[in-house]
Amino acid sequence: MRYLLLIYGDESDRPEMPEEADAEGMKPWNDYSDWLREKGWYRGGEALEPTATATTVRERDGKTLTTDGPFAETKEQLGGFYLIECGNLDEAIEAASKIPSLAFGQPVEVRPIFELPEMPS
């Protein structure tokens, strides 16, 4: 079964780091990604740019409307995700429990992916 591990946090707490320090700060994340690969669960993952760079798209009366940023103000923003494929929810929780940002009190949402039936071609 596939799951998204959605990583939330207060993006105002994210420090600006020089390039050298950034590589050092990424080591736990790289190690985590390697661990997921070793387990055979890794399917993808990315960090997201801050919400100030987001655009929300809606349709109203047949017209496409866009607004800058997310619609709602929240304390925690979606900062990144991992797409994993594992046997069950317990394994997905195990994967989520090793995400480095948990040590800083940032929550991770484990969300099963709704598997749509294959469409005939």
Steps between C-alpha positions, in 0.01 A plus 500: 500500500620852424510778760593865506698615800411869524753702699367812673674776687512871566690631198592817693722273713691383193837676517681638198817294474815555300565236234768317705278477808205393284683185386572416863138568597378271223700199621221363726254534212735328255560222755123463545442479124775236477330301780168510311679379186664214694155393626371515140231753597626819337301620198577873515521806715565871483530809714264782406573869454341731761127569483572856381593345164175300472212577266150371570286422193119494507220504247201727537228543237715323242798731555834407650592714800840512666610644833845528648587267784285252686139582574504455878739633761635212706768463764657208316559480128564202275875506449564177316395142444613146439311255283553148630366157417494245778291211626269669748431796726735370771792512256394848384495616862845347549621700200340820631648446847852536359450833321768737639268796564304305763786574740407870471131445575385520139212264422484254213166396354480146362242496222408188299470559128163413353575252226286568194416208273697474179318659208487292181697652214 
